[in-house]
Amino acid sequence: MKFRGGPVLTLDAKGRLTVPSRWRDALMASVQGQLVVAKGADGCLGLYPMPVWEQVEAHILALPSEHDAWRRFFIGSATEVDIDSASRVLIPPELRTWAKLDREVKFMGVGAYFELWDVARYAEREAEAVAVGRPDVLRSLVIQ
C-alpha cells in the first residue's frame, strides 16, 4: 500500500486522532488496524502499518553498534497502537509532547507510512526546504 497527502486533523482531549476514512478501511483489511507510532528524525512522528514497521525495525536492529543511539531513538520510542471501533488511534502522551502535537495535526501519507506533524512545525520545515531550493536530483521532475 502507498499513502500520499492527507488532511489536518484535530487531536481530541485524550490524545486520539481519527484515521481518515480513505485509509481506514484498507488498514483494517490489510493489517487489522495494527500500527506502530515512533519518533521521526525530523521532529514528527511516524505511524507505520505493522508489517512496514517490522521491516524498518529489522533494518535498524541490523545496524552496527555505533548506531545504538539511533536504535534507542527509534525502537525505544516505538509504541503499538490499534485503530479503535470509532476509527481513532491513541497517540501516547510522551510522543505527543516530544513532537509538540497539541491540537492541529497534519496526518500525511508519505509512501509506505504516515507522518504526524504539528501544523506550525511542518510549515517551518517546509519553508526551510523551499528557501534552500530544490536539489539537483529533483530538477528533472516535471513538478513545478
Salt bridges, closest charged atoms under 4 A:
ASP12 OD2 - ARG16 NE 2.68
ASP25 OD1 - ARG24 NE 3.57
ASP68 OD1 - ARG71 NH1 2.16
ASP84 OD2 - ARG88 NE 3.07
ASP136 OD1 - ARG139 NE 3.44
